[in-house]
Amino acid sequence: MTFPNALEGVKKIYKAEIIELIAGICGLIGAILLLVGAAGAEADSAGAALGGLLGGGVIMIAFAVLSVIAFIMGIVGVKKAMPDEENFKNAFYVMIVGIVASIIVGAGKGSLADAGETVSSICSFLAQYYIISAIIVLAQKLCDSEMEAKGVSTRKMLMVVWIIKIVLEVVDIFVGKNEALDTASGVLALISAIIGIVAYVMYLKLLSKARVMLER
């Protein structure tokens, strides 16, 4: 075992991402319910609107709690892996910035909260980027060309997925200002949640392979 710190760190990051994936699924369900609530409000269906909004709100609370747990586990994992590769340190720094953005989300209202959420997404993307870069470097040091190639291709695909997700969130900031476009805003949130889940599944597959590589 050449990189024990990286191995322990990647194991923790992997567990954190599983929790984050579950949180993402909760976010998807919450977005669907909130969309149903918005549609019910437009159709003057009080029952559908109330049920959708209440159910969506509860699911979104679960999403927030799971996201916090995943974040704490992830940052512990990154800190553990830092001694073995410099890119883990870069990931740690952007995750700290993500904490500040999350605080803004919790304390802010309206566009400020939406902007904070977008910054948080950018930090999540950069953290994944640096962690994958660390895995690529470790694969090079271990002469694992297959894992190196897998890391490079996954990083490229995740960049595309995250850029689409972040663009949708930015658009949603402006759409959300118009009450007449509440349904459109809900649709954007739904699409963003689906794309986020795709990103986490891709990332999890790479982390799983990285664990195997580091255990050799």
N, C-alpha and C positions, 0 to 999 in steps of 0.2 A: 504493500500500500504506500504509494509515493506521496500522495497529498491527503493526509488524514483530516486536516481542517476543512478542506474543500468538500470532502466526502460527507462529513457531519453537517456542514452548512447546507449542501445541496439536498440532503435528506430532509432537513427542516423546511427548506424552501419548497420542496415537493409537497410536503404535508400542508403547508400554508396555501399552496396553489389549489389543492383539492378543496379546501374550505372556501377559497375564493371562487372556485367554479360553482360550488353549491350556492354561494351568495349570489353569483351571477344568474343562476337559474331562478332564485327567489326574486331578483331584480326583474327578470323577464316576466315572471308570473305577475308581479306587482304592476309592471307597466301595462300588461294586458288588462288587468282589473281596473286600473285607473282609466284606461282607454274606454272600457265598457261604461264606467261611471260618467265620463265626459260625453259619450254618445247618448247615454240615458238622459243626461241633463238637457242635451239639445233636442231630444225627442219628447221632453216633458214627462219622462217616466221616472217618478220619484223613487220607486223601489229599486230599479236598476241602477240609478245614479248613486243612491245611498249605499247599496250593497257593494257596488264596484269601488267607490271611493274609500269606504271603510275597510273592505278586504284588501285593496291595494295598499292602503296606509299601513296595515298590520304587517303585510308581507315586506314592505319597504323598511320597516323597523327591523325585522329579522335580517334583511339584507345588510343594513347598517351595522348591526351587532356582529354578524359573521365576518364582514369586511374588516372590522377593527381587530378581531381575533386573528384573522389571516395576516393582517399587516404586522401585528406584533410578532407572530411566529416567523414571518418572512424576514423582518429586520434582524431578529436574533440569528437566523440562519446565515444571512449575508455577513453579519459581524463575525460570526464564527469562521466563515470561509475566507475572510479578508487576508489573513497572513499568507495564504498560498497563491493569491493572484490579485494584481492591482485593480482589475476591473470590478471586483467585488466591492472595493472601497468606493469607486465611482457610483455604483448602485446604491450603496449606503447613503451617500450624500443626497442623491436625488430623492430617496425615500424620506429623508428628513424634511426636504422641501415639501414633499407630499403631505407630511403631517400638518404643516402650516396651512396648506390648501384645504385640508379636511376641516381644520378649525374654522376657516373662513366659511366653508359650506355650512357648518353647524351654527355659526353666529350670524351669518349674513342673511339677506332676504333678496328675493327677486333675481335680478341680473347678476348681483354680486355673488350670490350663492351658486348660480349657474356657471359663472366664470371660474369660481373656486373649484367646482367639480371638473371643469375642463382642464385646469392646471393640474389637478390630481390625476386625471387620465394621462396627461402628457408625462408626468413623473412616473406613473406605472409603466408606460411604454419605455421610457429611458432606463428604468430599473431592469426590465426584462432584456433590453438591448445590451446593457453592460454585463448582466449575468450570463447571457448567451455568449457574449464576446469572451468572457472569462472561461467558459466551457470550451470554446474554440481554441483558445491559447493552451489550455491544459491538454486538450486532445493533440495539439501539435507537439507538446513536450513529451507526451506518452507515445508519440508516433502512431496515433490512431487516425489515419487519413479518412476512413469511412465516417467516423464521428465528427471529424473536422468539417467534412463536406455536408453532413447532415445539419450541423450547427449553422453553417453559412446559409444554406437554403432556407432553414426555418427562420433565421433572422430576417432574411429578405421578405418572406411571406408575411411575417408578423408586422414588419414595417408597413406593408400595404394595408393590412387589416386594421392596425391602430390608426393610421392616417385617415382612413375612411370613417372610423368611429369618432375620432376627434373632430373631423369636419362636420359630421352630423350633430355633434354636441354644440359646436359653435353656431351652426344654423338654428338649432333649437333655442339658443339664447335669444335670437331676434324674433323667431316665430312665437316664442312663449310670451312676448310682450303684447301680442294681439289676442284679446279674449276670443275673437271670432275664429281664431285658428287653433283653439285648444286641442281639437281632434288631431290636426296635423302635427302638433307638438307631441301628442301621445304616440302617434305613429313613428315619428323620428326616434323617440325614446325606446320604443319597441325594437326598431331595427338596430339601434345602437347596442341594446342589450344582447340581441342575437349575435351580432358581430363580436361583442366582447366574449361571449361563451366560446365561439370558434377560436378566438385568439388563445384562450386559456387551455383549450383541449390540445392545440398545437404545441403550446409551451410545456404542458404536462408530459407529452410524449418525449420531448427532448430531455427534460429533467430525469425521466425514468431511465433513458438510455445513458445519461451522464452518470447516474448512480452506479450502474453496472460497470461502466468504464473505470470509475474511480475505485471500485472495490477490487479490481484485479491486482 
